[in-house]
Amino acid sequence: MSQLKIAVVIGSLRKDSLNRKLALALANLAPAGVTFEHVRIDDLPLYNQDQDGNQAESVRRLKSEIAAADGVLFVTPEYNRSIPGVLKNAIDNASRPYGQSAWAGKPAGVIGISVGALGTALAQQHLRNILAYLDVPTLGQPEAFVQNKEGLIDDKGHVTVESTREFLKGWVEKYVAWVKAHTA
């Protein structure tokens, strides 16, 4: 496999999202031959089963981008001890209609960053439960519950703390190996 393509789904719409910065940092730490492509989820309609037979163009685009990827990286904040509604909506839209899920079989990584001491632990666990149902093989270890500190990741996605940078680099390498093992 010469080039590995990873679809990145960021569970935050905020322009200055910490998780958007983390996603950029992970891309910067990736080994050569791996590309991270952010997929858009802010334009998706609220999932409605009545639309399964005539999905919106934005839903078809999302499903196509997921289908074209070798793996999916979920980078999510934690809202009210779970995943953000916008992320759940994207998952629901791309998993329908029943039997036509874009997610099935795609090797996934789950990570997130928060100002809280637990990082995004509960959101990640909820997401893992959803992904298990959708037949998405998800990297189990190492887990990564990143607590943000002022200046940890700059606007260009550079991790400023060496120990965190090395941990995240190792995490990305493990995830890339996971994707390769599931796409071989």
C-alpha positions in Angstrom: 0.0 0.0 0.0 1.8 3.1 -1.2 -0.5 5.9 0.0 -2.8 5.6 3.0 -5.8 7.9 3.1 -7.5 8.7 6.4 -10.8 10.5 6.6 -10.8 12.8 9.7 -14.2 13.5 11.3 -13.9 16.3 13.9 -16.8 16.4 16.3 -16.6 20.2 16.8 -17.8 22.9 14.4 -16.1 25.7 16.3 -13.5 27.6 14.2 -10.9 27.6 17.0 -11.7 24.1 18.2 -9.1 22.4 20.3 -10.0 19.1 18.6 -9.4 20.7 15.1 -5.9 21.7 16.4 -5.4 18.2 17.7 -6.4 16.7 14.3 -3.9 19.0 12.6 -1.2 18.0 15.0 -1.9 14.3 14.4 -1.6 14.9 10.6 1.7 16.7 11.2 3.0 13.7 13.2 1.9 11.0 10.7 4.5 8.9 9.0 5.3 9.6 5.3 2.8 8.1 2.9 -0.3 8.9 5.0 -2.7 11.7 4.2 -5.4 13.0 6.5 -8.4 14.5 4.8 -11.0 16.4 6.9 -14.6 15.5 6.0 -17.2 18.2 6.3 -20.2 17.5 8.7 -21.5 21.0 9.3 -23.8 21.0 6.3 -25.6 17.7 6.9 -29.3 17.7 7.5 -30.6 16.3 10.7 -31.0 12.6 10.2 -34.6 11.6 9.2 -35.4 8.1 8.1 -38.0 9.4 5.7 -35.0 10.7 3.6 -33.2 7.3 3.3 -34.4 6.8 -0.2 -33.4 10.4 -1.3 -30.4 11.4 0.7 -29.2 14.9 0.5 -26.1 15.7 -1.6 -24.1 16.5 1.5 -24.9 13.0 2.9 -23.9 11.3 -0.4 -20.7 13.3 -0.4 -19.9 12.3 3.2 -20.6 8.6 2.4 -18.4 8.8 -0.7 -15.5 10.4 1.2 -15.7 7.7 3.9 -15.9 4.9 1.3 -12.8 6.3 -0.5 -10.8 6.3 2.7 -8.6 3.5 4.1 -9.5 4.4 7.7 -11.4 7.0 9.7 -10.1 9.1 12.5 -12.6 10.5 15.0 -11.4 13.5 16.9 -14.1 14.6 19.4 -14.8 16.9 22.2 -17.0 15.8 25.1 -20.3 17.5 25.5 -22.4 16.7 28.6 -20.4 13.4 29.1 -21.0 12.2 25.6 -20.3 12.9 21.9 -21.6 16.1 20.3 -24.9 16.0 18.5 -23.3 17.0 15.2 -21.0 14.0 15.4 -23.9 11.6 16.2 -25.8 13.2 13.3 -23.0 12.5 10.9 -22.6 8.9 12.0 -26.4 8.4 11.7 -26.6 9.9 8.2 -23.6 7.9 6.8 -24.8 4.6 8.4 -28.2 4.7 6.6 -30.3 3.3 5.0 -29.9 0.1 6.9 -27.4 -2.2 5.2 -25.7 0.7 3.4 -23.4 2.0 6.1 -20.3 3.8 4.9 -18.6 3.1 8.2 -18.8 -0.8 8.1 -15.4 -2.4 8.2 -13.4 0.9 8.2 -10.6 0.8 10.8 -11.0 3.7 13.2 -9.1 5.6 15.7 -10.8 7.6 18.5 -9.1 10.5 20.3 -10.0 13.9 21.7 -8.8 16.8 23.7 -10.4 18.8 26.5 -9.6 21.3 29.2 -10.8 18.8 31.8 -8.5 16.4 33.6 -10.3 13.3 32.1 -9.9 14.6 28.6 -12.7 13.2 26.5 -12.8 9.7 28.2 -16.6 9.4 28.4 -17.3 10.8 24.9 -14.7 8.3 23.5 -16.4 5.4 25.3 -19.8 6.3 24.0 -18.4 6.7 20.5 -16.7 3.3 20.8 -20.0 1.7 21.7 -21.6 3.2 18.6 -18.8 2.1 16.4 -18.9 -1.4 17.7 -22.5 -1.7 16.6 -21.7 -0.3 13.2 -19.0 -3.0 12.6 -16.1 -0.5 12.8 -12.9 -2.1 14.1 -11.6 0.5 16.5 -8.0 0.8 17.9 -8.3 -0.1 21.6 -4.8 0.8 22.8 -3.2 3.1 23.5 -6.1 5.2 24.7 -5.5 9.0 24.4 -7.4 11.3 26.8 -5.5 14.6 26.2 -5.9 17.4 28.6 -5.2 20.8 27.0 -2.9 23.3 28.6 -2.5 26.8 27.3 -0.2 26.7 24.2 0.0 22.9 24.1 -0.8 22.9 20.4 -0.3 26.0 18.3 -2.5 27.2 15.4 -0.4 25.4 12.9 -0.8 22.0 14.7 2.6 21.9 16.3 2.7 20.2 19.7 4.9 22.4 22.0 5.5 19.9 24.8 7.9 17.2 23.9 6.5 14.4 26.0 3.0 15.0 24.6 4.4 15.2 21.1 6.2 11.9 21.5 3.0 10.3 23.0 0.9 11.5 20.1 3.4 10.5 17.5 3.4 7.0 19.0 -0.4 7.0 19.0 -0.5 8.0 15.3 2.0 5.3 14.4 0.0 2.7 16.2 -3.2 3.8 14.5 -1.6 3.8 11.1 -0.4 0.2 11.8 -4.0 -0.6 12.8 -5.3 0.7 9.5 -2.7 -1.2 7.5 -3.5 -4.4 9.3 -7.2 -4.0 8.5 -6.8 -3.0 4.9 -4.2 -5.6 3.8 
